[in-house]
């Protein structure tokens, strides 16, 4: 009997592992419910060379990669590392390979001092959920995706419980209840996740609060200590609220508890208490919630009420997340019209949402400026507790542009003293002949005719619109090597908008001290009235020393290939011809032979061109261009060549190609498209005499699957057919055939 090869966990090395990783993915596509796309050694090397992974852990058996676990910073939230992708080759399912990889990622998280490890899976992957939970993950209840969080690193970093794990094994001794369902015990609007361990009479329980991602309870055989907020999870900012710490001495052994509040930019919390707990003690503090500039993302770490505890001299940090709410939230809604015109009167809906627990009267004024005027600018609206109400006001459009105001809203709630809340609100009024730019409540925008570009102040991403329809998204730049997502969190230091001839320009300046101290980045977006947009970047060295260390700037963008024509292998492949082929996994960007992509999905035409001296690469599901800088002298500025985008500018790909290449073409020799499935007969000779062969080759990175049928128009050859399965891993095939007469038409169909 053959002995199974030993399974080892190794870190990725391109020369040793890339080819085997490609084979692993090619043998795994069915288990992912995916398509027939395949990977090659080179595509694996390029993917990982351009990625932001900290590490890549591989399960290897007999020299073959049979498991894959990527490991990176978590760009969607703070305080966590992340497993972007976990896979085990199907013939190794059930052998606990996934567990080995997860535990290796957890080990690395603990080693690097991070408190949490996150991952996503798809809703149908329920068979993996017990293994994830046994490894310490909690399944967060969400409607949009399946997100799991692991607090075991935080558990093992908590000084107060370290002695327990000298006897307990966090994995083997867990007695946590595991079910194939989202986790969490709901209490007063809070969700609590519970760990529990037992061994030889030794017991330990710890609870974590979902939104603050923090510890809130420790229970042992000797004591129970917990924190709670007695009101609710959603709290209007600008007020103070109670928080309660409770300690119970269960065994009668000496127990002392020290609590010290920790303030942060969102919450002020000053509390310092020391108690000797004979039986039970209750400590109440007050924390104040400061105003926020935007609504809390429900799936990111919330502001926390934090305290440093000493339990018999051993440390533990307790955190409870709360969701700050605007005491009143105003939403302004324009009428459902394609466009409003200068001088036109219209009705505007204003919805006020009351977060107070009592009926409230809200008063505010709508300022007139060069864009808008109001018939009755002073507004009062009474809203029941925890409810919303809408009223309509009349307004006149004086000029196309941005109405952006910071409103002072006076809130009167019963017997309480009136409070004033500030809220920024914006309305945008484009015009067919208008060009303008400025600040909004979400960021900044420039508009020209039917087109607009929006720079988001939170993510630094750029969204391009034709009318009200989003056409394209360009991500924040990344700097490396290795690349990081740190720039996403850096707010713009200064943003200006101005006209430049018939175009509108937006310039955003950022400090890059976290990347290179003394380096400034200016991102420039130029929007033309015909739908052409350019984006480029300037790097300015304001320090007194040269930057001689190599620096790379990577700019990524999304581009849907629905209805696309792409320059591929010196042909122009029309993705509308044949089966659906819009997945970027089907197309090897290294085989793009010109510097452009074009698509017409029936709603709008889109095209993007990158600098001819740069190579397009993949950045996960995005495309990207890298700009290397070898030396930036002190006081000097260097600039990237632009990305150029056209929205609705040209109705055919040939004209956009001419723009991208900056060269014309003869109308009489207009380039034509090819199909994604290439069929040739007798080496390209359609006139058959004697023995011949039909070749069929898949041009995209996908294995052939389906039935090939051959016949002649007059029926003089015996019809043939062949069924090809994706498991055969064929990208091309051929069929021999004999023709009865020279010049006879042969028919081939594929399904």
Secondary structure, DSSP 8 states (H G I E B T S, - for coil): ------EEEEE--HHHHHHHHHHHHHTTGGGGT--SB---HHHHHHHHHSS-EEEEEEEEETTEEEEEEEEEE-TTSSS-EEE--EEE-GGGTTSSHHHHHHHHHHHHHHHTT-S-EEEEE-TT-GGGHHHHHHTTEEEE--SS-EEEEE-HHHHHH-GGGGGGGGT--TTTTB-----SS---EEETTEEEEEEEEEETTEEEEEEEETTTTEEEEEEESSEEEEEE-SS-SEEETTSEEEEEEEEEESS-S--EEEEEEE--SSEEE--EEEEE-SSEEEEEEEEEE---SS---TTS---EEEEEEEETTEEEEEEEE-EEE-SEEEEEE--S-S---TT-EEEEEEEEEE-SSS-EEEEEE----SSEEESS-EEEEEE-TT-EEEEEEEEEE-SSEEEEEEEEEEEE-TTS--EEEEEEEEEEE--TT-EEEEE-SSEEEEEETTEEEEEETTT--EEEEETTEEEEEE---EEETTT-SGGGG---SEEEEEEETTEEEEEEEEE-TTTSTTEEEEEEEEE-TTSEEEEEEEEEE-SSS-B-S-EEEEEEEE---TTEEEEETTEEEETTSSS----GGGS-GGGEEEEEEEEE-SS-EEEEE--TTS-EEEETTEEEEEEEES-B-TT-EEE---EEEEESS-SSHHHHHHHHHT----GGG----B-SEEEEETTT--S--SEEEEEEEE-SSB---EEEEEEETTS-S--EEEEE-GGG--SEEEEEEE-SSTT--EEEEE-
